[in-house]
Amino acid sequence: MQDLKQRPVSVLRAFLDGEAAGGIILMAAAALALIVANSPLAETYFTALHAYLGPLSVSHWINDGLMAVFFLLVGLEIKREMLDGQLSSWSRRALPGIAAAGGMLVPALVYVAINRGNTAALSGWAIPTATDIAFALGVLSLLGSRVPASLKIFLTALAIIDDLGAVIIIAIFYTNGLSLAYLGAAFVVIALLALLNRMRVMTLLPYLVLGVVLWVLVLKSGVHATLAGVALALTIPLQRTAGTGHDLDRSPLHRLEHGLHKIVPFVVIPIFGFANAGVSLAGLSPSALVEPLTLGVAAGLVVGKLVGVFGSSALAIRFGLADLPANATWSHMVGISLLCGIGFTMSLFIGLLAFAGDVALQDAVKVGILAGSFIAAILGAVVLLMAPVATGTDKAEE
């Protein structure tokens, strides 16, 4: 009887701990946003997003504030993986790094080729370059043991490098109207954070307090405020692990990453998805899907990612720069390349920056992202289901 009472809790805990959970919740949030935006509650939904809370609207608090927490976690993961994880050596970085580069370049080229006659749309070239790790891993995990564990590692590493590329793109290409005074003050705060790191201060509180100050200064500087999260992450001390839980407890980076591990995928990202996936489909005709902007985003995600990720991976393996992931086949690589076309969170975010203030273009971007991501997810899942079942074991790589 006691086992029966405990079973619902254990099932819930297993779901929340699983890789698929974040992706499933994000899918639900996006679907709910679409339903609400096309229901009698639509006016309330859009009005609430544009209501002001203090100096910023609800939408800005989500996109500039909550997403800074997302970028903080991204920065922590990048730093940890580069120094003490799956990307800590050239042999580990080679295949996902080359695949990520191809997976960013080709989608951008596909988008530009389709929108070459539309100057206004060209600023969105980076929208299809991003892979949504929560969505992609969610789909991958739902396929279970049919997919070798080495491919999950490959996809995770690729997405981390992809996120790093997106951060650099945002910093270079989507920053306008710089205030040198606020930017200078932000660099002073970063220097103080670096000094704390240098002095081996292991208490998180001073880093977090200065991180809030940094966020305000970056917001005022003209650089997108979310980049403050990345800058803060790079200053958090990391003690390399020695295979014991004690090391994890002592490392501020591991403690903060662990603290954000549930908050970001189960709170921050679903709120962002709900706030930004809502687009009215009233009056939307099939011809809207082949408008250059929408088609460029969708084709960039589906075709561009497939050609970019698979093509660059195949060339790297062919010329001996990297090896095919353990127990994987070329069919698996095609499926994974398609899943990389799921570009929800970061693609939406870049779309908002590229077409700030133009709701019509933002809606066209959202339709392209939703259509492209859906097609990529379905095609990727079908290819992986049809691929040979993995033989052997690669548990050691998990």
C-alpha positions as CSV (number, residue, x, y, z in Angstrom):
1,M,0.0,0.0,0.0
2,Q,2.9,2.3,0.8
3,D,4.4,1.7,-2.6
4,L,1.2,2.7,-4.3
5,K,1.1,6.0,-2.4
6,Q,4.7,6.8,-3.3
7,R,4.3,5.8,-7.0
8,P,2.8,9.1,-8.2
9,V,5.6,11.1,-6.6
10,S,8.3,8.9,-8.0
11,V,6.8,9.1,-11.5
12,L,6.6,12.9,-11.3
13,R,10.2,13.1,-10.0
14,A,11.4,10.8,-12.9
15,F,9.6,13.1,-15.4
16,L,11.1,16.3,-13.9
17,D,14.6,14.7,-13.9
18,G,14.3,13.4,-17.4
19,E,15.9,15.2,-20.4
20,A,12.5,15.2,-22.2
21,A,10.7,17.2,-19.5
22,G,12.0,20.7,-20.4
23,G,11.2,20.2,-24.0
24,I,7.7,18.8,-23.3
25,I,6.9,21.7,-21.0
26,L,8.2,24.2,-23.6
27,M,6.1,22.6,-26.3
28,A,3.0,22.9,-24.0
29,A,3.8,26.5,-23.3
30,A,4.1,27.4,-27.0
31,A,0.9,25.5,-27.9
32,L,-1.0,27.3,-25.1
33,A,0.3,30.6,-26.3
34,L,-1.0,29.9,-29.8
35,I,-4.4,28.8,-28.4
36,V,-4.8,31.9,-26.2
37,A,-3.6,34.2,-29.0
38,N,-6.4,32.9,-31.2
39,S,-9.2,32.7,-28.6
40,P,-11.5,35.3,-27.0
41,L,-8.6,35.9,-24.5
42,A,-6.3,37.2,-27.2
43,E,-6.9,40.9,-26.3
44,T,-6.2,40.2,-22.6
45,Y,-3.1,38.3,-23.5
46,F,-1.5,41.0,-25.7
47,T,-2.6,43.8,-23.4
48,A,-1.0,42.1,-20.4
49,L,2.3,41.6,-22.2
50,H,2.4,45.4,-23.0
51,A,1.4,46.5,-19.5
52,Y,4.1,48.3,-17.6
53,L,5.6,47.2,-14.3
54,G,7.8,50.0,-13.2
55,P,10.2,51.1,-16.0
56,L,9.7,48.2,-18.3
57,S,6.7,46.4,-19.8
58,V,5.9,42.8,-18.9
59,S,7.3,41.7,-22.2
60,H,10.6,43.5,-21.6
61,W,10.9,42.1,-18.1
62,I,10.6,38.6,-19.6
63,N,12.9,39.2,-22.6
64,D,15.5,41.4,-20.9
65,G,15.2,40.2,-17.3
66,L,14.2,36.5,-17.1
67,M,16.2,35.7,-20.3
68,A,19.3,37.1,-18.6
69,V,19.0,34.2,-16.2
70,F,18.8,31.8,-19.2
71,F,21.9,33.3,-20.6
72,L,23.6,33.0,-17.2
73,L,22.9,29.3,-17.3
74,V,24.1,29.1,-20.9
75,G,27.4,30.9,-19.9
76,L,27.9,28.6,-17.0
77,E,27.4,25.5,-19.2
78,I,29.8,26.8,-21.8
79,K,32.5,27.6,-19.3
80,R,32.2,24.2,-17.5
81,E,32.1,22.2,-20.7
82,M,35.1,24.1,-22.1
83,L,37.3,23.7,-19.0
84,D,36.1,20.5,-17.4
85,G,33.6,18.7,-19.6
86,Q,32.7,17.4,-23.0
87,L,34.5,20.2,-24.8
88,S,37.7,20.3,-22.7
89,S,39.9,18.9,-25.5
90,W,40.3,19.3,-29.2
91,S,39.3,15.7,-29.9
92,R,36.0,16.3,-28.1
93,R,35.4,19.7,-29.7
94,A,36.2,18.7,-33.2
95,L,33.0,17.1,-34.6
96,P,30.4,19.2,-32.7
97,G,32.5,22.3,-33.3
98,I,32.7,21.7,-37.1
99,A,29.1,20.6,-37.2
100,A,27.9,23.7,-35.3
101,A,29.9,26.0,-37.6
102,G,28.3,24.4,-40.7
103,G,24.9,24.5,-39.0
104,M,25.2,28.2,-38.5
105,L,26.7,29.2,-41.8
106,V,24.4,27.3,-44.2
107,P,21.1,28.3,-42.7
108,A,22.2,32.0,-42.8
109,L,23.1,31.6,-46.5
110,V,19.7,29.9,-47.2
111,Y,17.9,32.7,-45.5
112,V,19.8,35.4,-47.3
113,A,19.4,33.7,-50.7
114,I,15.6,33.6,-50.3
115,N,15.4,37.3,-49.0
116,R,18.1,38.8,-51.1
117,G,15.6,41.2,-52.7
118,N,14.2,42.4,-49.4
119,T,16.6,44.7,-47.6
120,A,14.4,45.1,-44.6
121,A,14.3,41.3,-44.0
122,L,18.1,40.8,-44.4
123,S,18.7,41.8,-40.8
124,G,17.1,38.5,-39.7
125,W,19.8,36.4,-41.3
126,A,20.8,34.9,-37.9
127,I,17.3,33.7,-36.9
128,P,17.6,30.1,-38.4
129,T,21.2,29.6,-37.1
130,A,20.2,28.6,-33.6
131,T,19.3,25.1,-32.2
132,D,16.9,24.8,-29.3
133,I,18.6,22.2,-27.0
134,A,15.5,21.7,-24.8
135,F,13.2,20.9,-27.7
136,A,15.8,18.8,-29.6
137,L,16.8,16.7,-26.6
138,G,13.2,16.4,-25.7
139,V,12.4,14.8,-29.0
140,L,15.6,12.7,-28.9
141,S,14.8,11.4,-25.4
142,L,11.3,10.4,-26.4
143,L,12.9,8.0,-28.9
144,G,14.5,6.1,-26.0
145,S,17.2,3.4,-26.6
146,R,16.8,3.6,-30.4
147,V,19.3,6.5,-30.3
148,P,22.9,5.8,-29.1
149,A,23.9,7.8,-26.1
150,S,26.9,9.2,-28.0
151,L,24.5,11.1,-30.2
152,K,22.9,12.8,-27.2
153,I,26.4,13.9,-26.2
154,F,27.1,15.1,-29.7
155,L,23.8,17.0,-29.9
156,T,24.4,18.6,-26.4
157,A,27.9,19.7,-27.3
158,L,26.8,21.0,-30.7
159,A,24.0,23.0,-29.1
160,I,26.4,24.5,-26.5
161,I,28.8,25.7,-29.2
162,D,25.8,26.9,-31.2
163,D,24.7,29.0,-28.1
164,L,28.1,30.5,-27.9
165,G,27.9,31.4,-31.5
166,A,24.5,33.0,-31.0
167,V,25.8,35.0,-28.0
168,I,28.6,36.4,-30.2
169,I,26.2,37.2,-33.0
170,I,23.9,39.1,-30.7
171,A,26.8,41.0,-29.2
172,I,28.2,42.0,-32.6
173,F,25.3,42.4,-34.9
174,Y,22.3,43.3,-32.6
175,T,23.7,46.1,-30.5
176,N,22.6,49.6,-31.2
177,G,22.9,53.1,-29.8
178,L,25.8,52.5,-27.3
179,S,26.2,54.7,-24.3
180,L,30.0,54.8,-23.6
181,A,29.4,56.0,-20.0
182,Y,27.2,53.0,-19.0
183,L,29.3,50.6,-21.0
184,G,32.4,51.8,-19.2
185,A,30.7,51.4,-15.8
186,A,29.7,47.9,-16.9
187,F,33.3,47.0,-17.7
188,V,34.3,48.3,-14.2
189,V,31.8,45.9,-12.6
190,I,33.2,43.0,-14.8
191,A,36.7,43.9,-13.6
192,L,35.5,43.7,-10.0
193,L,33.9,40.3,-10.7
194,A,37.1,39.1,-12.2
195,L,39.0,40.4,-9.1
196,L,36.7,38.4,-6.9
197,N,37.5,35.3,-9.0
198,R,41.2,36.1,-8.9
199,M,41.0,36.4,-5.1
200,R,39.3,33.0,-5.0
201,V,36.1,34.3,-3.3
202,M,33.9,31.2,-3.1
203,T,30.7,32.8,-1.8
204,L,28.1,33.3,-4.5
205,L,26.4,36.3,-2.9
206,P,28.9,39.1,-3.9
207,Y,28.9,37.8,-7.5
208,L,25.1,37.8,-7.7
209,V,24.8,41.3,-6.2
210,L,27.3,42.7,-8.7
211,G,25.6,40.7,-11.4
212,V,22.3,42.6,-10.8
213,V,24.3,45.9,-11.0
214,L,25.9,44.7,-14.2
215,W,22.5,43.8,-15.7
216,V,21.2,47.4,-15.0
217,L,24.3,49.0,-16.5
218,V,24.2,46.8,-19.6
219,L,20.5,47.5,-20.1
220,K,21.3,51.2,-20.0
221,S,24.3,50.9,-22.3
222,G,22.6,49.8,-25.4
223,V,24.1,46.3,-25.4
224,H,21.3,43.7,-25.0
225,A,20.9,43.2,-21.2
226,T,20.9,39.4,-21.5
227,L,24.6,39.4,-22.3
228,A,25.2,40.5,-18.7
229,G,24.3,36.9,-17.8
230,V,27.0,35.5,-19.9
231,A,29.6,38.0,-18.6
232,L,28.7,37.1,-15.0
233,A,28.9,33.4,-15.8
234,L,32.4,33.7,-17.1
235,T,33.6,35.2,-13.8
236,I,32.1,32.6,-11.5
237,P,34.9,30.4,-10.1
238,L,35.1,26.8,-11.3
239,Q,37.0,24.1,-9.4
240,R,37.7,21.1,-11.6
241,T,36.0,18.0,-10.5
242,A,37.8,14.9,-9.1
243,G,34.8,12.6,-9.3
244,T,33.4,13.4,-5.8
245,G,30.3,15.2,-4.7
246,H,32.5,17.2,-2.3
247,D,34.2,19.0,-5.3
248,L,30.8,19.9,-6.7
249,D,29.7,21.4,-3.4
250,R,32.8,23.5,-3.1
251,S,32.7,24.9,-6.7
252,P,30.6,28.1,-7.0
253,L,29.9,27.5,-10.7
254,H,28.6,24.0,-10.0
255,R,26.4,25.2,-7.1
256,L,24.9,28.0,-9.2
257,E,24.4,25.8,-12.2
258,H,22.7,23.2,-10.1
259,G,20.5,25.9,-8.5
260,L,19.4,27.1,-12.0
261,H,19.0,23.6,-13.5
262,K,15.3,23.4,-12.7
263,I,14.4,27.1,-12.6
264,V,15.5,27.8,-16.2
265,P,13.9,24.9,-18.1
266,F,10.7,24.7,-15.9
267,V,10.1,28.4,-15.2
268,V,12.1,30.8,-17.3
269,I,11.9,29.2,-20.8
270,P,8.2,28.2,-20.6
271,I,7.3,31.8,-19.6
272,F,9.4,33.1,-22.5
273,G,7.8,30.6,-24.8
274,F,4.3,31.5,-23.6
275,A,5.0,35.3,-24.0
276,N,6.5,35.1,-27.4
277,A,5.0,32.1,-29.3
278,G,1.5,33.7,-29.3
279,V,0.7,34.9,-32.9
280,S,-2.7,35.5,-34.3
281,L,-3.5,33.1,-37.2
282,A,-6.6,35.1,-38.2
283,G,-6.6,35.7,-41.9
284,L,-3.4,33.6,-42.3
285,S,-3.5,32.0,-45.7
286,P,-1.3,29.2,-47.1
287,S,0.4,31.8,-49.3
288,A,1.7,33.5,-46.1
289,L,3.9,30.4,-45.5
290,V,5.8,31.1,-48.8
291,E,6.4,34.8,-48.1
292,P,10.2,35.3,-48.4
293,L,10.7,36.1,-44.7
294,T,8.7,33.2,-43.3
295,L,10.0,30.8,-46.0
296,G,13.6,31.9,-45.4
297,V,13.3,31.1,-41.6
298,A,11.6,27.8,-42.2
299,A,13.9,26.6,-45.0
300,G,16.9,27.8,-43.1
301,L,15.9,25.6,-40.2
302,V,15.0,22.5,-42.1
303,V,17.2,22.5,-45.2
304,G,20.0,24.8,-44.0
305,K,20.6,22.9,-40.7
306,L,20.4,19.5,-42.5
307,V,22.9,20.5,-45.2
308,G,25.1,22.4,-42.8
309,V,25.3,20.0,-39.9
310,F,25.4,16.8,-41.9
311,G,27.6,18.1,-44.7
312,S,30.2,19.6,-42.4
313,S,30.2,16.5,-40.2
314,A,30.6,14.2,-43.2
315,L,33.5,16.2,-44.5
316,A,35.2,16.3,-41.1
317,I,34.9,12.5,-40.8
318,R,35.9,11.9,-44.4
319,F,39.1,13.9,-44.0
320,G,40.0,12.3,-40.7
321,L,39.4,15.4,-38.5
322,A,36.8,13.6,-36.4
323,D,35.2,10.2,-35.9
324,L,31.6,9.1,-36.3
325,P,30.0,9.0,-32.8
326,A,30.1,5.5,-31.2
327,N,27.5,3.0,-32.4
328,A,26.0,5.7,-34.7
329,T,25.3,5.2,-38.4
330,W,25.0,7.8,-41.2
331,S,21.2,7.5,-40.9
332,H,21.5,8.6,-37.3
333,M,23.5,11.6,-38.3
334,V,20.9,12.6,-40.8
335,G,18.2,12.4,-38.1
336,I,20.3,14.4,-35.6
337,S,21.0,17.0,-38.3
338,L,17.3,17.4,-38.9
339,L,16.6,17.8,-35.2
340,C,19.1,20.6,-35.1
341,G,16.5,22.5,-37.2
342,I,14.4,22.9,-34.1
343,G,15.2,26.5,-33.4
344,F,12.6,27.8,-31.0
345,T,14.0,29.8,-28.0
346,M,17.1,31.4,-29.4
347,S,15.6,31.9,-32.8
348,L,12.6,33.7,-31.4
349,F,14.9,35.8,-29.3
350,I,17.1,36.9,-32.3
351,G,13.9,37.5,-34.3
352,L,12.7,40.0,-31.6
353,L,16.0,41.8,-31.8
354,A,16.2,41.8,-35.6
355,F,12.8,43.3,-36.0
356,A,12.3,45.2,-32.8
357,G,9.1,47.3,-33.0
358,D,7.8,45.7,-36.1
359,V,5.0,43.4,-35.0
360,A,4.1,42.2,-38.5
361,L,7.7,41.1,-39.2
362,Q,7.9,39.5,-35.8
363,D,4.7,37.5,-36.5
364,A,6.1,36.3,-39.8
365,V,9.3,35.2,-38.1
366,K,7.3,33.3,-35.4
367,V,5.2,31.5,-38.1
368,G,8.4,30.5,-39.9
369,I,10.1,29.3,-36.7
370,L,7.0,27.3,-35.6
371,A,6.6,25.7,-39.1
372,G,10.3,25.0,-39.6
373,S,10.8,23.6,-36.1
374,F,7.7,21.4,-36.4
375,I,8.8,20.0,-39.7
376,A,12.4,19.4,-38.5
377,A,11.1,17.6,-35.4
378,I,8.8,15.3,-37.3
379,L,11.3,14.5,-40.1
380,G,14.2,14.0,-37.6
381,A,12.1,11.7,-35.4
382,V,10.9,9.6,-38.4
383,V,14.5,9.2,-39.8
384,L,15.8,8.2,-36.3
385,L,12.9,5.7,-35.9
386,M,13.8,4.2,-39.3
387,A,17.5,4.1,-38.5
388,P,19.1,0.7,-37.5
389,V,18.8,0.1,-33.7
390,A,22.1,0.9,-32.0
391,T,24.3,-2.1,-31.4
392,G,26.9,-2.4,-28.6
393,T,26.9,0.0,-25.6
394,D,28.2,3.5,-25.0
395,K,27.1,3.9,-21.4
396,A,30.5,5.1,-20.5
397,E,30.0,8.2,-22.6
398,E,26.8,9.2,-20.9
